[in-house]
Amino acid sequence: MALGEFTRQLAQQAIGNQVKDILDPAGPPAAPDGIGQTMFAQIQAMQKALKDDQELVVLFQSRAETIRIVEFFAPSWKVAVLTGVDANKNVARIVSPFESLQLICKPVKAAPPPAKPLRIAFVGPKT
């Protein structure tokens, strides 16, 4: 096969694949497009990447106190409801639009056994 024929064949295949990708509606899943979905996915990814002896500490700071988050609930992709505990072990909830939510996330070593590392619960909106 001549070099020119080979080049022409590769070009035809490339064009054919591009047309197929445009016409084929079943492509790769779409990436999260909203800030709520993106934050949810990023925090889940950070937790998933932890080693067995680590836990993800997610903190919400207000002027008066710091809350350690244990549950991340999104009734919609615009609003987050965070459940956590303060320094005195009181349960607290934060209700905030995702756009104004600022969290501190860091992996830390978990308490020694027999304690199990804390895992944050995630509850997304019902579809």
SULWOJO-V230209 format. One record per backbone hydrogen bond with DSSP energy under -1.0 kcal/mol. NH is the residue of the N-H (numbers start at 0). CO is the residue of the C=O. Records with the same first field share a line. If there is no record, write none. Layout:
# SULWOJO-V230209
NH: CO, CO
This chain:
# SULWOJO-V230209
5: 1
6: 2
7: 3
8: 4
9: 5
10: 6
11: 7
12: 8
13: 9
14: 10
15: 11
16: 12
17: 13
18: 14
19: 15
20: 16
21: 17
22: 18
23: 19
26: 24
37: 33
38: 34
39: 35
40: 36
41: 37
42: 38
43: 39
44: 40
45: 41
46: 42
47: 43
48: 44
49: 46
53: 50
54: 107
56: 105
58: 103
59: 66
61: 64
66: 59
67: 84
68: 57
69: 82
70: 82
71: 120
72: 80
73: 122
79: 95
80: 72
81: 93
82: 70
83: 91
84: 67
85: 89
88: 85
91: 83
93: 81
95: 79
97: 77
99: 96
100: 97
103: 58
105: 56
107: 54
109: 52
114: 111
120: 69
122: 71
